[in-house]
């Protein structure tokens, strides 16, 4: 069967019922909670970790991946706001 001729309906996603300010406030709340969680986590890696090099590597990987996820979330929010 040739699916190139089939038109599937594409659902539209809209956030018209939420104001842009509410979305940005939610984003910044998530960033603040994430920041404090990250500080807590990194503190425990360095305080209770057995090897400083492992703690440094874990921190570098964690920060790199976290910044990528936060950037993705920021771009997603920015594209949803009309």
C-alpha positions as CSV (number, residue, x, y, z in Angstrom):
1,X,0.0,0.0,0.0
2,X,1.3,3.4,-0.9
3,X,1.0,5.8,2.1
4,X,2.3,8.8,0.2
5,X,-1.3,9.7,-0.9
6,X,-2.8,9.3,2.5
7,X,-3.5,12.5,4.4
8,X,-3.5,12.0,8.1
9,X,-5.1,14.8,10.2
10,X,-2.5,16.6,12.2
11,X,-3.8,17.7,15.6
12,X,-3.0,21.3,16.5
13,X,-1.6,22.1,19.9
14,X,-2.5,25.5,21.3
15,X,-1.9,27.2,24.6
16,X,-4.4,30.0,24.1
17,X,-6.0,29.3,27.4
18,X,-2.7,30.0,29.3
19,X,-1.1,33.5,29.2
20,X,2.5,33.8,28.1
21,X,3.4,35.3,31.4
22,X,2.2,32.2,33.2
23,X,4.3,30.0,30.9
24,X,7.4,32.0,31.5
25,X,6.7,32.0,35.3
26,X,6.4,28.2,35.2
27,X,9.7,28.0,33.2
28,X,11.6,30.1,35.7
29,X,10.1,28.2,38.6
30,X,11.4,25.0,37.1
31,X,14.8,26.6,36.5
32,X,15.0,27.8,40.1
33,X,14.0,24.4,41.6
34,X,16.4,22.6,39.2
35,X,19.2,25.0,40.2
36,X,18.8,24.3,43.9
37,X,18.5,20.6,43.2
38,X,21.7,20.7,41.2
39,X,23.6,22.6,43.9
40,X,22.5,20.0,46.5
41,X,23.5,17.1,44.2
42,X,26.9,18.5,43.3
43,X,27.6,19.4,47.0
44,X,26.9,15.8,48.0
45,X,29.1,14.4,45.2
46,X,32.1,16.4,46.4
47,X,31.3,16.1,50.2
48,X,30.6,12.4,50.3
49,X,32.4,11.1,47.1
50,X,35.5,8.9,47.4
51,X,37.3,10.3,44.4
52,X,37.5,13.9,43.4
53,X,38.1,13.1,39.7
54,X,34.9,11.0,39.6
55,X,33.0,13.9,41.2
56,X,34.4,16.3,38.6
57,X,33.5,14.0,35.7
58,X,30.0,13.5,37.1
59,X,29.6,17.3,37.5
60,X,30.8,18.0,34.0
61,X,28.4,15.5,32.5
62,X,25.5,16.6,34.6
63,X,25.9,20.2,33.8
64,X,26.4,19.6,30.1
65,X,23.3,17.4,29.8
66,X,21.3,19.7,32.1
67,X,22.1,22.8,30.1
68,X,21.1,21.0,26.9
69,X,17.7,20.0,28.4
70,X,17.1,23.5,29.8
71,X,17.9,25.0,26.4
72,X,15.5,22.6,24.7
73,X,12.8,23.5,27.2
74,X,13.4,27.2,26.6
75,X,13.2,26.9,22.9
76,X,10.0,24.8,23.2
77,X,8.4,27.4,25.3
78,X,9.5,30.2,23.0
79,X,8.0,28.4,20.0
80,X,4.7,27.8,21.7
81,X,4.0,31.4,22.8
82,X,2.1,33.3,20.1
